[in-house]
Structures are given as C-alpha cells and as structure tokens.
C-alpha cells in the first residue's frame, strides 16, 4: 500500500461509496483520507461509513484519516407562493422578516444579522451567484433592493453577502451537536465552514479540545483578509473554491489559491485544494482536459492534498475518479519542472532546533542519496516540520499513537505506520527504523536512511536528533 506520490487524495463518502467493497477499492485506487459531509446524511449514515473505514483500515493495515466537514451557517431565503418566481432585471425586490410566503415583490429573509450587517450599495447574491441584488434602502428588518441580474428564484435558495462580515458564529447549534457526535465517533479532522475571522477558529478549538485537528475552510473574503492569523490558529487549511468563487470574482480565485498555498507552506501547515476538481466524472468515466490541468496546477503549486466531492459521494465512477487523480499527481511529481519548483520552494528554516534538524534531514538525505527520512513522533510535529522542507525522498512517520498516524494521512510526503511502543534509546531508534523501512518497502539492504526524533523520547515538540543509518543484513543496522 505504499503510494508512489507525495500529494494526498481526500475522497468524500456518500451513497456511491457506502459498501465495504467500494470503499476498499477507493483506498486501493489512491484515497488517503475520507470526508464525511455533515451537510447531508443522518448520524447513523455517518456512523456506518466510519465503521466501514475502520474495517478497511484493519484489512489493509494502513492508517486512514477521517475528516468531518461541518455544515456551518446556511443563509437562505424563504419559500414562495407556487414554489418559485422570476426576478426581472431592473425591478425592485424586498427582503424582510415577514413569515408569509414570498411573491414577485418580496420574500422572507430569516436572518436578522444580515439586516444589521449590510449597507446601501451592498450586493446580495442568490442561488450560488446566479442572481444579484443591490441594496438601495434599509429599514427595520426590511431591505429594498434592485435586481441587477435577474432569473428564476425558487424556494429556500442560498444567499451570499460577499462584502460584509456577518455577526454570525461559524458554529450553528446543528454544528455543535454534530461536533459532539463526530468527536465521540473518533474523527481525526474537523473542517470548519464559514470562517470569517480568527475568533471563529478559537471558538472551535475550545470545543474540540485537541481531540481532532482543525481545518479552516477559506470561503469568505473576510477570511482572506485575516489569512495569516487564521493559518496560525488552524492545524490545516482548505481552499473551498466553490463558495469562495461565489463570493469573489471567478478570475480572482486562482490568484487567491496560489496566495493561500504559499502562505501555508511558509507556515508549515497542510493545505487542501477542494471543489469541482473532476466534476465531469460525476457522470463520465474520464475527466475533461481542463479538469486534469486544474488538478495538476494544484500539485505544481504545492498542495498537500486535493479533494473529490460529488465525484466519489454520488458519482457513477468514484473509483475511476480517484484512480485518474492518482495518475495525474504521479505524472506531475515525476516531471523535472515540478522537481525544480519543489527544490526552489523549500522554505528557510525558522530559528528553532526542530526546523534546524528538519532542514538538515532534507539536505543530508539529498547529499548522501538516502532512500527515506524516518521521523519518530508522538505529536506529529517532527514529520510536519520535515514535510515543510519538501525533501526529495519519502518521509516515513513512525508513531505509537494511531490517531497521529491517521492525522498525518493528509500531509504531503508522509507515509505513516503505527509501532507497538515508544522508543527509549538511540540503538532502539535505529533498529526499529531500519526494520520498518524494509517492511514498508522504502529501502533495501545496503541503502542509507536518515532518522530524526526528539530527546527525551516520547516527548512532544522536541525534535533535536538526527542519525544516518545503513540498512544492513547479517550484522544488523549501524549508525553515525
């Protein structure tokens, strides 16, 4: 089950991937971590899929990460007499709190926060940006707007307010219930939707209490304005291009994607590129050339992971979608241009012992032609710092903590494996490392490996040791 690539694949589970056979095929095809989308499905649905993941994990003896994606606040208009209306460009249209069914002239907007946050001239987007209204006057719980881009508007369509910071928590009551369920289930990552400001991440971190990693989804322009603070407070970042592409002009999305990826690499935080990557494969067995190019661009730009949504959740060809994404990533990573980009993108180490060791491990591995870098960890910090350096060889993460092995499944270049115990000496460190690289197929007898760890062993955040080891046969391993 060793991957021949560094970037990871995140696959969403759904009706199309809810049997053990299909899920196993998905993992064998290349999925490294799976997503449970809490915008859909019942607790029982998610529990059943989670149990299937753990069953496949045991069968394949490979740590598989599970991400729960919280729905977040969903801003929607009310319902209409007859189920829909047609908004004519240039006409006035009213949004208010009246619970009566909507008409050609008005509809309910059951979100009082919006009335307080907008101002005259604010644009409101409806139905994923297909319709646009502009606020012309504001009264108490009443907005008079002009239709800038008209069209058909049906019941409970979504509403976006791109240029306003709304006084709404990123966590709804539904999210809080879902979070309790997911954490008790044992998810490894929590994706936080509707992040607008650093305080949203701080609130989630308090509730999660270290039981899972936090992925902040960037889908609001206000989050981009606080990008560095949000990255600092998060364990990983997701570029949620679908909602982001509604809130900002589409020509800005590629630029923002590159900006976010660069900032995450500088900070050493994993970053996922998501939404519509192979969208046509919901119904077709092969992607478009533009989609293949989109996936490749994310890899060239240094993404830790790329995500499949409807393609694997409800698509007709979920395994094929993962397989072609795997092929695209491998092709890119074998390209000389990608390798030059990776080498040029290597970050300057921060002034810490951990970064000094991580940078040295990458340089030493390249200089001596090592087969692999082995990173011992109890918290995940050592392999994360090594991955930040984008070494030219794989990173084998050894940990006695299964939850850490699963969490590392989203990080570039890291292959995780669970060992039976924490190490207690340098000789044991080298012996276990050489044994595992042989078992996992990362080195052959006679090759050299680089080993990093923290002393005292088993203590979080103490990366301070580097060893070069020879993988020997008859006489066993030895190191310097």
Secondary structure, 3 states (H helix, E strand, C coil): CCCCCCCEEEEECCHHHCCHHHHHHHHHHCCCEEEEECCCCCHHHHHHHHHHHHHHHHHHCCCCEEEEECCCCCCEECCECCCEEEECCCCEEEEECCCCCECCCEEEECCHHHHHHCCCCCEEEECCCCEEEEEEEEECCEEEEEEEECEEEECCCEEECCCCCCCCCCCCHHHHHHHHHHHHHCCCEEEECCCCCHHHHHHHHHHHCCCCEEEEEECCHHHHHCHHHHHHHCCEEEEEHHHHHHHCCHHHHHHHHHHHHHHHHHHCCEEEEECCCCHHHHCCCCCCHHHHHHHHHHHHCCCCEEEECHHHHCCCCHHHHHHHHHHHHHHHHCCHHHHHHHHHHCCCCCCCHHHHHHHHHHHHHHHHCCCEEEEECCCCHHHHHHHHCCCCCEEEEEECCHHHHHHHHHCCCEEEEECCCCCCCHHHHHHHHHHHHHHCCCCCCCCEEEEEEECCCCCCCCEEEEEEEECCCCCCCEEC
